[in-house]
Amino acid sequence: MRPSALLILFVAACSAEPAQVPANPPPAKAQGPLTLEHDFGVIPHGEIRQHEFPLDLKQLPEDYLPLRVHIDCSCGHADLRWRTATGQERFVDGAGTALSRGGPGESLVLSVVIDSSMKEAIDLAKTTSRGFVMLQLATDLTGQSRIQWPMLLRFGIDAPVELRPFAALDFGRVPQSQQGRLMTTLRGDAAHPKLRFDAASCDHPDIQVALEPGEGHWVLRATCQPRDLGNHRALVTVGNDLPGYLLRLQVTWKVVPDLEATPLPKLIVQAPLAAEQPLAKAAGQFVLVADHDLARAPEFAVHQVVGDAGRDLSPHIATWFEPVPEQPRQHRLFARYLGGLQRSERGSIVLTKNGAQGPFLPIELVVFDKK
């Protein structure tokens, strides 16, 4: 349900037939705001700020239980906890059961932490981060009656440094046979013109960093030595003479194999099996293949076209390569049906760099009978 659900609940409660009001009624109980709001101000980069919202569920017209809290800021963390008057705490379990209800003497607290070190070291103007507390009717066991209590957080970030051109190091896709290299410069901002930097280090063994002085700035050079395939993250820390401040740069990269097929190592051929497929119909039946190893020629050869049961499919499938303009190490691998099959087939097109010696790049092949 959208955040306006709380407002709907309050409007519905207030629209009921009013009771007879005494001549001298007691003061009405103050009703809390429908939206939780807090302004953290401008946070010096690297520092942490915390704020707590007391949540009074009795403001709601029905019996709701807290489930969880969501915040859209990558540098923020929020949780719900029940707290006693003596400071004992327990976290909300999120099950929507009796354990989610507060016990005698417990009050519900929403705790929000903003860790500016999780942001890039860039000045951030005052911005608004949104979130919500998820609530569910105590009598509902299906989750159909959930509502959201909206939350607005405002903060800015003041970084004492200037980093150009990168405040974070993203090597992108790095083939296993190559190294990734990036460089960025560091200097103090206008408020810290005499800031000096010293040694840099990284918490991942595949990233090597070096810091060297330049003219009015420092140069940070980073090298990525790819090993394990997949996505990776790391953190570079740069020391400086600003008391209590550590400059941290996020590092990301993806290691890809030298022999690669994109977007997927799969080629689908769709044609009526009773006749040869016209060449024009095969124009979209291709996959991009690349050899990133600069020590080898970029061209591939087809080693075999084989079905899953070991059957030779080369008499039925024609293959050829076409270069990709401005991508000298990349080719399009096409496939066209030549006829002769009685049913759909699954198998693979195996590419090679050096005949039977390989290395090999298998491409999954699927031949569908298009009726």
C-alpha positions in Angstrom: 0.0 0.0 0.0 1.3 3.5 -0.7 2.5 5.9 2.1 -0.9 7.8 1.8 -2.6 4.7 3.4 -1.9 6.2 6.9 -3.6 9.4 5.9 -6.6 7.5 4.7 -6.8 5.6 8.0 -6.7 8.9 10.0 -9.3 10.5 7.7 -11.6 7.5 8.0 -11.3 7.6 11.8 -12.1 11.4 11.9 -15.1 11.1 9.6 -17.1 8.9 12.0 -20.3 10.3 13.7 -19.0 12.6 16.6 -20.0 11.8 20.1 -21.7 14.3 22.4 -19.1 16.8 23.6 -19.2 17.9 27.3 -19.5 21.6 28.0 -16.0 21.7 29.4 -14.1 18.9 27.5 -10.6 17.8 28.7 -7.7 18.9 26.5 -7.4 16.7 23.4 -4.3 14.4 23.3 -1.7 15.8 20.8 -1.6 13.7 17.7 1.8 13.0 16.2 2.8 13.8 12.6 1.9 11.3 9.9 5.4 11.6 8.4 8.6 11.0 10.3 11.0 13.8 9.3 14.5 14.7 10.4 17.2 17.1 9.1 20.8 15.9 9.9 22.2 19.1 8.5 25.5 19.1 6.6 27.7 16.1 7.6 31.5 16.3 7.3 32.5 13.5 5.0 33.6 10.4 7.0 31.5 11.2 10.0 28.4 9.3 11.3 25.1 10.8 12.5 22.3 9.0 14.3 18.7 9.9 15.1 15.9 8.1 16.8 12.1 8.4 16.2 9.8 7.3 19.1 6.9 5.5 17.4 3.5 5.6 19.2 1.4 3.0 17.5 -1.6 4.1 19.6 -1.9 7.0 17.1 -3.2 4.6 14.6 -7.0 3.9 14.5 -6.4 0.2 14.5 -4.1 -2.3 16.2 -1.0 -2.5 14.0 2.2 -4.4 14.6 5.7 -3.2 13.3 7.4 -5.4 10.7 10.5 -3.7 9.3 11.9 -0.4 8.0 13.2 0.5 4.6 15.5 3.4 3.6 16.6 4.2 0.1 19.9 5.8 1.0 23.0 3.6 0.4 24.8 5.2 3.3 21.9 4.8 5.7 20.9 2.0 8.1 17.6 1.8 10.0 16.1 -0.7 12.4 13.2 -1.1 14.8 13.6 -2.0 18.4 11.6 -2.3 21.6 13.2 -0.5 24.6 12.5 -0.6 28.3 12.8 2.4 30.6 16.1 0.9 31.9 17.6 0.8 28.4 17.2 -2.9 27.6 16.5 -3.5 23.9 15.3 -6.2 21.6 14.9 -5.9 17.8 11.6 -6.3 16.1 11.6 -9.8 14.6 9.5 -8.8 11.5 7.2 -11.8 11.8 4.0 -9.9 12.5 3.2 -12.2 15.4 2.8 -11.7 19.2 6.6 -11.4 19.5 6.4 -8.2 17.4 4.2 -6.5 20.0 5.8 -4.5 22.8 5.7 -5.9 26.3 5.0 -4.1 29.6 7.1 -1.0 29.9 8.5 -1.3 26.3 8.4 1.6 23.8 9.0 1.3 20.1 12.0 3.2 18.7 13.1 3.7 15.1 16.9 4.2 14.9 18.5 5.7 11.8 22.2 6.0 11.2 23.8 7.9 8.3 27.4 6.9 7.6 28.8 9.5 5.2 32.0 7.4 4.7 29.9 5.1 2.6 29.4 8.0 0.1 32.0 9.1 -2.4 34.2 12.0 -1.1 32.2 14.6 -3.1 30.3 17.6 -1.7 26.6 16.8 -1.7 24.0 19.5 -1.5 21.2 19.1 0.9 19.1 16.2 -0.4 16.1 14.1 0.7 16.2 10.4 1.3 12.9 8.5 1.7 11.9 5.5 3.6 9.0 3.9 5.5 8.1 1.7 8.4 6.1 -1.4 7.3 3.1 -2.2 9.6 0.5 -5.0 9.6 -2.8 -5.4 11.3 -2.5 -7.6 14.3 -5.5 -9.7 13.2 -4.1 -10.3 9.7 -2.1 -13.4 9.1 -1.9 -13.0 5.3 -0.1 -9.7 4.9 -2.9 -8.2 2.9 -3.5 -5.3 5.4 0.0 -3.8 5.4 0.5 -0.1 5.4 3.6 2.2 5.2 4.5 4.9 7.7 6.5 7.4 5.5 9.9 8.8 6.6 11.9 11.8 5.1 15.6 12.3 6.0 17.5 15.4 4.8 21.2 15.8 4.9 24.2 17.1 2.9 27.9 16.1 2.8 30.9 18.4 3.0 34.1 16.6 1.7 37.5 18.2 2.6 39.1 16.9 -0.6 38.7 17.2 -4.4 39.2 14.1 -6.5 39.4 14.4 -10.3 38.4 12.7 -12.5 37.3 9.9 -10.2 36.0 9.8 -6.7 35.5 6.0 -7.0 37.5 3.5 -9.0 35.5 1.4 -11.4 37.7 -0.8 -13.7 34.7 -2.2 -15.5 35.3 -5.5 -17.3 38.8 -6.8 -16.9 39.9 -9.9 -19.0 41.9 -12.5 -17.1 45.0 -12.0 -19.3 45.1 -8.2 -18.9 45.5 -5.6 -16.2 43.2 -2.8 -15.5 44.7 0.6 -14.7 43.2 3.8 -13.4 44.5 7.2 -12.2 42.9 10.0 -10.2 44.2 13.2 -8.6 43.7 14.3 -5.0 44.0 17.7 -3.3 42.4 19.6 -0.4 39.3 21.7 -1.1 39.1 25.5 -0.8 38.7 25.2 3.0 41.7 22.8 3.3 44.3 24.1 0.8 47.3 22.8 2.7 45.9 19.2 3.1 48.7 16.7 2.5 48.3 13.0 1.7 50.5 10.0 2.5 50.5 6.3 1.9 47.6 4.6 0.1 46.5 0.9 0.7 43.8 -1.5 -0.5 42.1 -4.2 1.4 42.0 -6.6 -1.6 45.2 -8.4 -2.9 44.2 -8.0 -6.5 44.3 -4.2 -6.4 47.7 -2.4 -6.1 47.8 1.3 -5.4 50.6 3.9 -5.3 50.5 7.6 -4.3 52.9 10.1 -5.7 53.1 13.9 -5.4 52.4 16.1 -8.4 52.2 19.9 -9.0 49.7 21.1 -6.4 48.1 17.7 -6.1 48.7 14.0 -5.5 48.3 11.3 -8.1 46.7 8.0 -7.1 47.5 5.1 -9.5 45.6 1.8 -9.2 46.3 -1.5 -10.9 43.9 -4.4 -11.1 45.4 -7.9 -11.5 42.4 -10.1 -12.3 42.1 -13.5 -10.9 38.7 -15.0 -9.9 35.9 -14.6 -12.4 32.9 -12.4 -11.4 32.2 -9.2 -9.7 34.4 -7.8 -7.0 34.6 -4.9 -4.6 37.4 -3.4 -2.5 38.2 -0.3 -0.5 41.3 2.0 -1.0 42.3 4.0 2.0 44.5 7.2 1.7 46.1 8.7 4.8 46.3 12.5 5.3 47.1 15.1 7.9 43.5 16.1 8.6 42.9 14.9 12.2 40.4 12.1 12.4 39.8 11.8 8.7 40.5 8.9 6.4 39.8 9.1 2.7 38.3 6.0 1.3 37.5 5.2 -2.3 35.2 2.4 -3.4 36.7 0.0 -6.0 34.7 -2.2 -8.3 35.6 -4.5 -11.2 34.4 -7.6 -13.0 36.8 -10.3 -14.2 35.7 -11.9 -17.5 37.3 -14.9 -19.3 39.6 -14.2 -22.3 37.3 -16.2 -24.5 33.9 -14.7 -24.2 30.5 -14.8 -25.8 28.0 -12.0 -25.2 25.3 -11.3 -24.3 25.0 -15.1 -23.6 27.0 -18.1 -24.9 23.9 -19.3 -26.7 22.7 -19.3 -30.3 19.1 -20.1 -31.3 18.2 -21.1 -34.8 14.4 -21.0 -35.7 13.3 -22.4 -39.0 10.9 -24.9 -40.6 12.9 -28.1 -40.6 11.4 -29.3 -43.9 13.4 -26.7 -46.0 16.7 -24.8 -46.0 16.6 -21.5 -44.3 17.0 -18.4 -46.5 20.1 -16.4 -45.8 18.0 -13.3 -45.0 16.2 -15.2 -42.2 19.4 -15.9 -40.5 20.5 -12.3 -40.2 19.5 -12.1 -36.5 20.9 -15.5 -35.5 24.3 -14.5 -34.1 26.3 -14.1 -30.9 29.2 -11.9 -30.3 32.5 -13.7 -29.6 35.8 -12.1 -28.5 39.3 -13.2 -27.6 40.8 -10.6 -25.1 44.2 -12.2 -25.0 46.4 -9.7 -26.9 49.1 -12.4 -27.4 46.8 -14.2 -29.8 45.2 -13.4 -33.1 41.6 -12.3 -32.6 40.1 -14.8 -35.1 38.2 -18.0 -34.2 37.6 -21.2 -36.1 34.7 -23.7 -35.7 36.0 -26.9 -34.2 32.8 -28.9 -34.3 29.0 -28.6 -34.4 27.6 -31.4 -32.3 24.4 -32.5 -30.7 24.0 -33.3 -27.1 24.0 -37.0 -28.0 27.3 -36.7 -29.9 25.7 -36.4 -33.3 27.6 -34.4 -35.9 25.3 -31.4 -36.9 27.7 -29.7 -39.3 25.8 -31.0 -42.4 22.7 -29.3 -41.1 24.1 -26.0 -39.7 26.2 -23.5 -41.6 28.4 -21.1 -39.6 30.5 -18.1 -40.4 32.1 -15.0 -38.8 31.9 -11.3 -39.5 34.1 -8.7 -37.9 32.6 -6.0 -35.7 33.4 -2.5 -36.9 35.8 -0.6 -34.5 36.1 -3.7 -32.3 39.1 -5.5 -33.7 39.0 -8.4 -31.2 35.3 -9.1 -31.6 33.3 -11.0 -34.2 29.8 -12.0 -34.9 29.2 -15.8 -35.1 26.2 -16.6 -37.4 24.4 -19.8 -37.8 21.9 -20.9 -40.6 19.8 -24.1 -40.9 20.6 -26.1 -44.1 17.9 -28.7 -43.8 17.8 -32.4 -43.2 16.7 -32.6 -39.5 13.6 -34.5 -38.5 13.1 -32.8 -35.1 14.4 -30.0 -33.0 18.0 -30.4 -31.7 20.1 -29.2 -28.8 23.9 -29.2 -28.9 26.8 -26.8 -29.2 29.1 -25.0 -31.6 32.6 -25.4 -30.2 35.0 -22.6 -31.3 38.8 -23.1 -31.1 41.9 -20.9 -31.3 44.3 -23.6 -32.4 42.6 -26.7 -33.8 42.4 -29.7 -31.5 44.8 -28.0 -29.1 42.3 -25.3 -28.2 41.6 -23.3 -26.1 37.9 -23.8 -26.8 34.8 -21.6 -26.5 31.6 -23.6 -26.5 28.4 -21.9 -27.6 25.1 -23.6 -26.8 23.1 -24.4 -29.9 19.3 -24.7 -30.0 17.5 -25.6 -33.3 13.7 -25.1 -33.1 11.2 -26.3 -35.7 9.3 -23.2 -36.5 6.0 -24.4 -37.8 
